[in-house]
Amino acid sequence: MLICLSCSDWLDVKPYDKISEEELFSTEDGFLKHLNGIYIELNRDMLYGSALSVEMIEIMGGSYVIGTDNSVWGNYKDLAEYNYGTEYWRARMNETWNKAYSLILNCNLLLENLEKTGVAFTGDNYKLIKGEALALRAMLHFDMLRLFGPVFSRNPQQKSIPYYKRYSVTPNDLLTASQVAEEITRDLLEARILLANDPVRKEGVTDHRNLRLNSYAVAALLARTSLYFGDREHAYSYAMEVIKAADSGVFPFVDKSLVTGSPEDPDRIFSSEVIFALSHSQRNTIFKDYYDPSRIPNFVFRMDNSLMSNMIFGGGALTGGNQDDYRYRVNWVATGSNRYYYKYSDMNDTGSIANTMIPMIRLGEMYLIAAESVTGDISDGLGFVNRLRAARGVTALPSLTRENLQYEYIRELYAEGQIFFMYKRMFSRVLRSVDEKDNPQPSDRIFVVPLPDSETEN
């Protein structure tokens, strides 16, 4: 048995909070259950089931029109204005921080028990479990750094967040952003070594290895983190590793027949391209809670109409926007005078694994990272962008600017929790309107979320 249990069993596993540590870690199955529990808990609303995927972080990234009617939009108005100091948003940020660090400590609990266990593991399962736990620890720290840390490109020596490598409830000291970067990179590199024999390298995503932090997902995370930390050379190298794997058939571009014309059951998340995803059995609640136009007159998240039609999916050669784009045709559905986002709506085949996936890392991001990190001027990355665009059914760009690259990030990663972090990394204005005066200019007030009360009080 590989590290992933059968899919139905994996989805049904719950974290073992009522069982003794000694009993839980007395068998290989106990280690697997604990690791599966961490993956499942990542789906919580305060993490990637909502806040860090489609809701809070996307509002901060300017993805949605936020109205002025308090009875409809409530606390979202404050967040859209980057007012992080309200009682509501302090509490929400506190929840996200506490849950992330709770799971980090659970990773450490697993890792420490792995070191002292006498359990005999099947095949490479010991290395796979340890590698995934280290990668999860690194990923969670990285997202806390991106959210609460300084703008790395401007203040890498500023104090940021603690990095926990042991299971302890004693608060750790805050490290500088560059120190945290070193710890994240160290964990990911060790995970990379441990996952050298990951089945995904020989067998592809059989046994749903794309629902785990598999070997290629760790390489993709290294590409993402390296770019954020200003290491373009390694960002390019890791992105190319994943792109080459995709070229060999591991993560192929989505089949055109699934997204063009009128397929009965469109693959709106381009599931074949997803390198790592969470599996959420009730994913359709994301669509129902945030995007479903039948919610009107309650709030519904959608892109500004003029931004959509004139820049992101319009504007021609100037912006690269085109309504033939698969990302537009399959995900944006007209209701009245507006278009609404359907990426997370149910497929007809509700039992399909693709219908449960919340994308965490996808192939398209690797092309954009390669474009941004290739040696030389940003224009040298044009070939990578145009290869991605060809796979999206749109014509090539004649040239590449930072603005064109940002538009491509928005098209590719909309509602996946990455756009705000792109603006923070680039220290650029947040694009939410075609009217430049409506686009917040870069500043620490926007990009640096104050540490939660639960941390500062410690």
C-alpha positions as CSV (number, residue, x, y, z in Angstrom):
1,M,0.0,0.0,0.0
2,L,1.4,3.4,-0.9
3,I,1.1,6.4,1.4
4,C,-2.3,7.3,0.0
5,L,-5.0,5.0,1.1
6,S,-7.7,4.1,-1.3
7,C,-9.4,7.4,-2.2
8,S,-12.7,6.7,-0.4
9,D,-10.9,5.7,2.8
10,W,-8.6,8.8,2.5
11,L,-11.6,11.2,2.2
12,D,-13.3,9.6,5.3
13,V,-10.3,9.7,7.6
14,K,-10.7,12.2,10.5
15,P,-7.9,13.6,12.7
16,Y,-7.4,11.4,15.8
17,D,-7.8,13.8,18.7
18,K,-9.2,11.3,21.1
19,I,-6.4,8.7,20.9
20,S,-3.2,8.6,22.8
21,E,0.0,9.7,21.1
22,E,1.7,6.4,22.0
23,E,-1.1,4.4,20.5
24,L,-1.5,6.5,17.4
25,F,2.2,6.3,16.5
26,S,2.5,2.6,17.2
27,T,1.7,1.5,13.7
28,E,2.3,2.6,10.1
29,D,-1.4,3.1,9.7
30,G,-1.4,5.5,12.7
31,F,1.3,7.7,11.0
32,L,-0.7,7.7,7.8
33,K,-3.9,8.6,9.6
34,H,-2.2,11.5,11.4
35,L,-0.7,12.8,8.1
36,N,-4.1,12.5,6.4
37,G,-5.7,14.4,9.2
38,I,-3.3,17.3,8.6
39,Y,-4.2,17.3,4.9
40,I,-8.0,17.3,5.7
41,E,-7.6,20.1,8.2
42,L,-6.1,22.3,5.5
43,N,-9.6,22.4,4.1
44,R,-10.9,24.4,7.1
45,D,-12.5,27.8,6.3
46,M,-9.8,29.7,8.1
47,L,-7.2,28.2,5.8
48,Y,-7.5,26.9,2.2
49,G,-11.1,26.0,2.3
50,S,-12.0,29.7,2.1
51,A,-9.8,32.4,3.7
52,L,-6.5,31.6,1.9
53,S,-8.0,30.5,-1.4
54,V,-11.2,32.2,-2.5
55,E,-12.3,34.7,0.1
56,M,-10.1,36.9,2.4
57,I,-6.9,36.8,0.4
58,E,-8.6,37.3,-3.0
59,I,-10.4,40.4,-1.7
60,M,-7.0,41.7,-0.6
61,G,-5.8,41.0,-4.1
62,G,-8.6,43.1,-5.7
63,S,-10.2,40.2,-7.4
64,Y,-13.8,41.1,-6.6
65,V,-16.0,44.1,-6.7
66,I,-16.9,45.0,-3.1
67,G,-19.9,47.3,-2.9
68,T,-20.7,50.1,-0.5
69,D,-24.0,48.8,1.0
70,N,-23.2,47.7,4.6
71,S,-26.3,45.5,4.8
72,V,-24.9,43.5,1.9
73,W,-21.1,43.6,2.2
74,G,-20.6,44.0,5.9
75,N,-17.0,43.5,7.1
76,Y,-15.8,43.0,3.6
77,K,-15.7,46.8,3.0
78,D,-13.0,47.1,5.7
79,L,-10.9,44.4,4.2
80,A,-11.2,45.9,0.7
81,E,-9.8,49.1,2.2
82,Y,-7.0,47.2,4.0
83,N,-8.4,48.1,7.4
84,Y,-6.9,45.1,9.2
85,G,-7.4,46.6,12.7
86,T,-11.1,46.1,13.1
87,E,-12.3,43.7,15.8
88,Y,-13.7,41.3,13.1
89,W,-10.6,41.1,10.9
90,R,-8.2,40.9,13.9
91,A,-10.2,37.9,15.0
92,R,-10.3,36.3,11.5
93,M,-6.5,36.8,11.0
94,N,-6.0,35.3,14.5
95,E,-8.0,32.2,13.4
96,T,-5.9,31.7,10.3
97,W,-2.6,32.1,12.2
98,N,-3.6,29.8,15.0
99,K,-4.9,27.1,12.7
100,A,-1.7,27.2,10.6
101,Y,0.5,26.9,13.6
102,S,-1.6,24.2,15.1
103,L,-1.0,22.1,11.9
104,I,2.7,23.0,11.9
105,L,2.9,21.6,15.5
106,N,1.1,18.5,14.3
107,C,3.7,18.1,11.5
108,N,6.4,18.4,14.2
109,L,4.6,15.9,16.4
110,L,4.6,13.4,13.5
111,L,8.2,14.1,12.6
112,E,9.5,13.7,16.2
113,N,7.6,10.4,16.5
114,L,9.1,9.2,13.2
115,E,12.6,9.8,14.6
116,K,12.0,7.6,17.6
117,T,9.6,5.0,16.3
118,G,10.4,1.3,16.0
119,V,7.6,0.7,13.5
120,A,8.5,-1.1,10.3
121,F,7.2,0.8,7.3
122,T,6.2,-0.6,4.0
123,G,8.4,0.2,1.0
124,D,9.4,3.9,0.9
125,N,6.5,5.0,3.2
126,Y,8.9,6.2,5.9
127,K,10.6,8.6,3.5
128,L,7.3,9.6,1.8
129,I,5.6,10.4,5.1
130,K,8.6,12.4,6.4
131,G,9.1,14.3,3.2
132,E,5.4,15.3,3.0
133,A,5.4,16.4,6.6
134,L,8.4,18.6,6.1
135,A,6.9,20.1,2.9
136,L,3.6,20.8,4.7
137,R,5.5,22.5,7.5
138,A,7.4,24.6,5.0
139,M,4.3,25.5,3.0
140,L,2.4,26.7,6.1
141,H,5.3,28.8,7.3
142,F,5.7,30.2,3.9
143,D,2.1,31.4,3.6
144,M,2.2,32.9,7.1
145,L,5.4,34.8,6.0
146,R,3.7,36.0,2.9
147,L,0.7,37.2,4.8
148,F,2.2,38.6,8.0
149,G,5.8,39.2,7.0
150,P,7.4,42.3,5.4
151,V,7.7,42.9,1.7
152,F,10.6,40.5,1.2
153,S,12.2,42.4,-1.7
154,R,12.4,45.5,0.4
155,N,12.9,44.4,4.0
156,P,14.4,40.9,4.2
157,Q,16.1,41.6,7.5
158,Q,12.9,42.8,9.2
159,K,11.5,40.6,12.0
160,S,8.6,38.5,10.8
161,I,7.3,35.3,12.2
162,P,8.5,32.3,14.3
163,Y,9.6,29.1,12.7
164,Y,8.7,26.0,14.7
165,K,10.8,22.9,14.1
166,R,9.9,21.1,17.4
167,Y,6.6,20.2,19.0
168,S,6.3,22.8,21.7
169,V,3.7,25.2,23.1
170,T,6.4,27.6,24.3
171,P,6.4,30.6,22.0
172,N,9.4,30.9,19.7
173,D,11.2,34.1,18.9
174,L,10.4,36.1,15.8
175,L,13.0,35.5,13.1
176,T,13.9,37.9,10.3
177,A,12.2,37.2,6.9
178,S,15.5,36.0,5.5
179,Q,16.0,33.6,8.4
180,V,12.5,32.2,7.8
181,A,13.3,31.9,4.1
182,E,16.4,29.8,4.9
183,E,14.4,27.5,7.2
184,I,11.6,27.1,4.5
185,T,14.2,26.3,1.8
186,R,16.0,23.9,4.1
187,D,12.8,21.9,4.8
188,L,11.8,21.8,1.2
189,L,15.3,20.6,0.1
190,E,15.2,17.8,2.6
191,A,11.7,16.9,1.6
192,R,12.9,16.8,-2.0
193,I,15.7,14.3,-1.2
194,L,13.3,12.1,0.8
195,L,10.7,12.1,-2.0
196,A,13.3,11.1,-4.7
197,N,11.6,7.7,-5.2
198,D,8.0,9.1,-5.1
199,P,5.8,6.9,-7.2
200,V,4.7,10.0,-9.1
201,R,8.1,10.0,-10.9
202,K,7.5,6.6,-12.5
203,E,3.7,6.2,-12.4
204,G,2.4,9.7,-12.6
205,V,-0.6,10.7,-10.5
206,T,-1.9,7.2,-10.0
207,D,-3.2,6.6,-6.4
208,H,-4.0,10.4,-6.4
209,R,-0.5,11.5,-5.7
210,N,-1.6,15.0,-6.9
211,L,-3.7,15.1,-3.7
212,R,-0.4,15.0,-1.7
213,L,2.7,17.2,-1.6
214,N,4.4,14.8,-4.0
215,S,7.9,15.2,-5.4
216,Y,7.0,17.5,-8.3
217,A,4.8,19.6,-5.9
218,V,7.8,20.1,-3.7
219,A,9.8,21.2,-6.8
220,A,6.9,23.6,-7.7
221,L,6.9,25.0,-4.1
222,L,10.7,25.5,-4.4
223,A,10.0,27.4,-7.6
224,R,7.4,29.6,-5.9
225,T,9.5,30.2,-2.8
226,S,12.7,30.9,-4.7
227,L,11.0,33.5,-6.8
228,Y,9.5,35.2,-3.7
229,F,12.9,35.2,-2.0
230,G,14.6,36.8,-5.1
231,D,16.5,33.7,-6.2
232,R,15.6,33.7,-9.9
233,E,18.2,31.2,-10.9
234,H,16.7,28.4,-8.7
235,A,13.2,29.5,-9.4
236,Y,13.8,28.9,-13.1
237,S,15.5,25.6,-12.5
238,Y,12.7,24.2,-10.4
239,A,9.9,25.5,-12.6
240,M,11.6,23.8,-15.6
241,E,11.8,20.5,-13.7
242,V,8.0,20.5,-13.4
243,I,7.5,21.7,-17.0
244,K,9.6,18.9,-18.3
245,A,7.6,16.4,-16.2
246,A,4.4,17.8,-17.7
247,D,5.9,17.5,-21.2
248,S,6.5,13.8,-20.4
249,G,2.8,13.4,-19.7
250,V,2.7,13.6,-15.9
251,F,0.7,16.9,-15.7
252,P,-0.6,17.4,-19.3
253,F,-2.4,20.5,-20.4
254,V,-6.2,20.1,-20.2
255,D,-7.8,18.3,-23.2
256,K,-9.4,20.9,-25.5
257,S,-12.6,18.9,-25.8
258,L,-13.3,19.3,-22.1
259,V,-13.4,23.1,-22.2
260,T,-14.4,24.2,-25.7
261,G,-17.7,23.9,-27.5
262,S,-20.4,22.7,-25.2
263,P,-19.0,19.7,-23.2
264,E,-21.6,18.1,-20.9
265,D,-19.3,18.2,-17.9
266,P,-16.6,20.8,-18.4
267,D,-13.3,20.4,-16.4
268,R,-13.3,23.9,-15.0
269,I,-10.2,23.5,-12.9
270,F,-8.1,21.9,-15.6
271,S,-7.6,19.0,-13.3
272,S,-4.9,17.2,-15.3
273,E,-2.6,20.3,-14.8
274,V,-3.0,20.4,-11.0
275,I,0.3,19.5,-9.4
276,F,-1.1,19.5,-5.9
277,A,-4.7,20.0,-4.7
278,L,-6.7,19.5,-1.6
279,S,-9.7,17.2,-1.7
280,H,-12.8,18.8,-0.3
281,S,-15.9,16.5,-0.5
282,Q,-18.2,19.5,-0.2
283,R,-16.3,21.8,-2.6
284,N,-19.5,23.0,-4.2
285,T,-20.3,25.0,-1.0
286,I,-17.5,27.4,-2.1
287,F,-19.5,28.2,-5.2
288,K,-22.8,28.4,-3.3
289,D,-21.4,30.6,-0.5
290,Y,-19.5,33.1,-2.7
291,Y,-20.2,33.0,-6.4
292,D,-23.7,31.7,-7.1
293,P,-25.7,34.5,-8.8
294,S,-28.9,33.1,-7.2
295,R,-27.6,34.6,-3.9
296,I,-28.5,38.1,-5.1
297,P,-29.4,40.4,-3.3
298,N,-26.8,39.0,-0.9
299,F,-23.2,39.6,-1.8
300,V,-21.7,37.6,-4.8
301,F,-18.0,37.7,-5.6
302,R,-17.2,38.6,-9.2
303,M,-14.7,40.6,-11.2
304,D,-15.3,44.2,-12.2
305,N,-17.1,44.2,-15.5
306,S,-14.9,46.8,-17.2
307,L,-11.7,45.2,-16.0
308,M,-12.9,41.9,-17.3
309,S,-14.0,43.1,-20.7
310,N,-11.3,45.7,-21.4
311,M,-8.1,44.2,-19.8
312,I,-8.3,40.7,-18.5
313,F,-10.4,39.0,-21.1
314,G,-10.5,41.9,-23.6
315,G,-8.1,44.6,-24.9
316,G,-6.5,42.6,-27.7
317,A,-2.8,42.7,-28.3
318,L,-2.3,45.5,-25.8
319,T,-3.3,43.5,-22.8
320,G,-3.5,40.0,-24.2
321,G,-7.1,39.6,-23.2
322,N,-9.3,37.5,-25.4
323,Q,-12.8,36.0,-25.0
324,D,-11.7,32.9,-26.8
325,D,-9.5,32.1,-23.8
326,Y,-10.5,28.8,-22.3
327,R,-10.2,30.3,-18.8
328,Y,-13.0,32.7,-19.8
329,R,-15.2,30.4,-21.8
330,V,-15.4,27.6,-19.3
331,N,-15.5,29.6,-16.0
332,W,-17.5,32.8,-16.6
333,V,-21.2,32.4,-17.2
334,A,-23.5,35.3,-18.1
335,T,-26.5,36.1,-15.9
336,G,-28.2,39.3,-16.9
337,S,-25.6,42.0,-17.6
338,N,-22.9,40.4,-15.4
339,R,-20.8,37.3,-15.6
340,Y,-20.3,35.0,-12.6
341,Y,-17.5,32.6,-11.7
342,Y,-18.2,28.9,-11.9
343,K,-14.8,27.3,-11.3
344,Y,-16.0,25.7,-8.1
345,S,-19.5,24.7,-9.2
346,D,-20.4,21.0,-9.2
347,M,-19.6,18.9,-12.2
348,N,-22.4,16.5,-13.3
349,D,-20.2,13.7,-12.1
350,T,-20.3,14.8,-8.5
351,G,-18.4,11.6,-7.5
352,S,-15.4,12.6,-9.6
353,I,-12.1,13.4,-7.8
354,A,-11.9,16.5,-10.0
355,N,-15.1,17.7,-8.4
356,T,-13.5,17.8,-5.0
357,M,-10.2,19.5,-5.9
358,I,-9.1,22.8,-4.5
359,P,-6.0,23.7,-6.6
360,M,-2.9,24.6,-4.5
361,I,-0.3,24.5,-7.3
362,R,-0.8,24.2,-11.0
363,L,1.3,23.9,-14.1
364,G,0.4,27.3,-15.5
365,E,2.1,29.0,-12.6
366,M,5.3,27.2,-13.4
367,Y,5.3,28.7,-16.9
368,L,4.7,32.1,-15.5
369,I,7.5,31.6,-12.9
370,A,9.8,30.5,-15.7
371,A,8.9,33.5,-17.8
372,E,9.6,35.9,-14.8
373,S,12.8,34.2,-13.7
374,V,14.6,33.4,-17.0
375,T,18.0,35.0,-17.3
376,G,17.9,38.5,-18.7
377,D,15.1,41.0,-19.2
378,I,11.5,40.1,-18.6
379,S,10.9,40.2,-22.3
380,D,13.0,37.0,-22.6
381,G,10.2,35.1,-20.9
382,L,7.8,35.7,-23.8
383,G,8.1,32.2,-25.1
384,F,6.9,30.6,-21.9
385,V,3.9,33.0,-21.7
386,N,3.0,32.3,-25.3
387,R,3.3,28.5,-24.8
388,L,0.8,28.8,-22.0
389,R,-1.5,31.0,-24.0
390,A,-1.4,28.5,-26.9
391,A,-2.7,25.9,-24.4
392,R,-5.5,28.3,-23.5
393,G,-6.6,28.8,-27.1
394,V,-5.4,32.4,-27.5
395,T,-2.9,34.1,-29.9
396,A,0.7,34.9,-28.9
397,L,1.7,38.2,-27.4
398,P,4.1,40.2,-29.5
399,S,6.1,41.3,-26.5
400,L,6.1,40.9,-22.7
401,T,5.9,43.6,-20.0
402,R,5.4,43.3,-16.3
403,E,1.8,44.4,-16.7
404,N,1.1,41.8,-19.3
405,L,2.6,39.1,-17.0
406,Q,0.4,40.3,-14.2
407,Y,-2.7,40.0,-16.4
408,E,-1.6,36.4,-17.2
409,Y,-1.2,35.6,-13.5
410,I,-4.8,36.9,-12.9
411,R,-6.2,34.8,-15.8
412,E,-4.4,31.7,-14.7
413,L,-4.7,31.9,-10.9
414,Y,-7.9,33.8,-10.3
415,A,-9.6,32.6,-7.0
416,E,-6.7,30.4,-6.0
417,G,-5.2,32.6,-3.4
418,Q,-2.0,33.8,-5.2
419,I,-2.8,37.2,-6.7
420,F,-2.3,39.3,-3.6
421,F,1.0,37.6,-3.0
422,M,2.1,38.3,-6.5
423,Y,1.5,42.1,-6.0
424,K,3.3,41.9,-2.7
425,R,6.3,40.2,-4.2
426,M,6.4,42.7,-7.1
427,F,5.5,45.6,-4.8
428,S,3.1,46.9,-7.4
429,R,-0.3,48.5,-7.4
430,V,-3.3,46.2,-6.9
431,L,-5.3,46.0,-10.1
432,R,-9.1,46.1,-9.5
433,S,-10.3,48.6,-12.0
434,V,-9.4,50.0,-15.5
435,D,-9.4,53.4,-13.7
436,E,-5.9,53.7,-12.3
437,K,-7.0,56.0,-9.5
438,D,-9.1,53.2,-8.1
439,N,-6.1,50.8,-7.9
440,P,-4.4,50.9,-4.5
441,Q,-0.7,51.8,-4.7
442,P,1.9,49.6,-3.1
443,S,2.6,50.3,0.6
444,D,3.4,48.4,3.8
445,R,-0.1,49.4,5.0
446,I,-1.6,47.2,2.3
447,F,0.9,44.4,2.1
448,V,1.9,43.8,5.7
449,V,-0.8,42.4,7.9
450,P,-0.1,43.1,11.6
451,L,0.8,40.0,13.6
452,P,-2.3,38.5,15.4
453,D,-3.1,39.4,19.0
454,S,-2.4,35.8,20.0
455,E,1.2,36.2,18.9
456,T,1.9,39.7,20.2
457,E,0.4,38.9,23.6
458,N,2.8,36.0,23.9
